Amino acid sequence: MLVVKFYDSIKDELLKFAVIIAKNNKNYVFCKHKDRDTWEIPGGHREVGENIIDTAKRELYEETGALEFHIEPICVYSVTAPNNFEGQENFGMLFYADIYSFETELHSEIEKIEITDIFPERWTYPLIQPKLLEEAKRRGVLTDFPC
């Protein structure tokens, strides 16, 4: 069984991922990987020696083409799944970003982005990412949460 938990903080060295709930003009920004037919919140793995905020900024740029933005941390999340990382609890930092401008082209594994006021029907990580959005709402970060 997959379990998602939330924390206010954790030792920095335990953070392996950054996920960024992003908005542009009050609409959500989701991305679609070239090899998938599903949608996801921008994010990815932390590189060796990288500060977690730098991971978030890099992933936001790579996956959405965001050039100008304001980004801030929301909380730490963890995922424990028997079929990933030998069933060990893995930690990431959840961020929120307002994007003000984008590049005209994407230069990564992301095929396209969608800027919308509704959540995707087909999630890449349906057992994780909707819970991240719900936690951001619970913490008062998302006040215009779609049903």
Residue pairs with C-beta under 8 A, 6 or more apart in sequence:
1 82
2 79
2 80
2 81
2 82
2 127
2 128
3 78
3 79
3 80
3 81
4 77
4 78
4 79
4 127
4 128
4 131
4 132
5 77
5 78
5 80
5 89
6 75
6 76
6 77
6 78
6 135
7 75
7 76
7 77
7 78
7 91
8 75
8 76
9 76
10 76
10 91
12 52
14 91
15 46
15 52
15 76
15 91
15 92
15 93
16 45
16 46
16 90
16 91
16 92
17 43
17 44
17 45
17 46
17 55
17 90
17 91
17 92
17 93
18 43
18 44
18 46
18 52
18 53
18 55
18 56
18 59
18 92
18 93
18 95
19 41
19 42
19 43
19 77
19 92
19 93
19 94
19 95
19 129
19 132
20 41
20 42
20 43
20 56
20 59
20 60
20 71
20 94
20 95
20 96
20 97
21 28
21 41
21 74
21 94
21 95
21 96
21 97
21 132
21 133
21 136
21 141
21 142
22 28
22 29
22 41
22 42
22 60
22 64
22 66
22 69
22 96
22 97
22 98
22 99
23 29
23 96
23 97
23 98
23 99
24 98
24 99
24 100
24 102
24 115
25 115
26 117
26 144
27 115
27 116
27 117
28 115
28 116
28 117
28 118
28 119
29 42
29 64
29 66
29 99
29 113
29 114
29 115
30 39
30 40
30 41
30 42
30 113
30 114
30 116
30 120
31 39
31 40
31 41
31 42
31 63
31 64
31 110
31 112
31 113
31 114
32 38
32 39
32 40
32 110
32 111
32 112
32 113
32 114
33 40
33 109
33 110
33 111
33 124
34 109
34 110
34 111
35 109
36 124
37 122
38 120
38 122
38 123
38 124
39 114
39 120
39 122
39 123
39 124
40 123
40 124
40 125
40 129
41 129
41 132
41 133
42 59
42 60
42 63
42 64
43 56
43 59
43 63
43 92
44 55
44 59
44 62
44 63
45 55
46 52
46 55
47 55
47 58
50 58
52 93
53 71
53 73
53 95
55 93
56 71
56 93
56 95
56 97
57 71
60 66
60 69
60 71
60 97
60 99
61 67
62 107
62 108
62 110
63 106
63 108
63 110
63 113
64 99
64 102
64 106
64 110
64 113
65 102
65 103
65 104
65 105
65 106
65 107
65 113
66 97
66 99
66 101
66 102
67 100
67 101
67 102
67 103
68 99
68 100
68 101
69 97
69 98
69 99
69 100
70 97
70 98
70 100
71 95
71 96
71 97
72 95
72 96
72 97
73 93
73 94
73 95
74 94
74 95
74 96
74 135
74 136
74 139
74 141
75 93
75 94
75 135
75 139
76 91
76 92
76 93
76 94
77 91
77 92
77 93
77 94
77 132
77 135
78 89
78 90
78 91
78 92
79 89
79 90
79 92
79 128
80 87
80 88
80 89
80 90
81 87
84 90
94 132
94 135
94 136
96 136
96 141
96 142
102 113
106 112
106 113
114 120
117 144
117 146
118 146
119 130
119 133
119 146
123 129
123 130
133 142
133 145
136 142
137 143
137 145
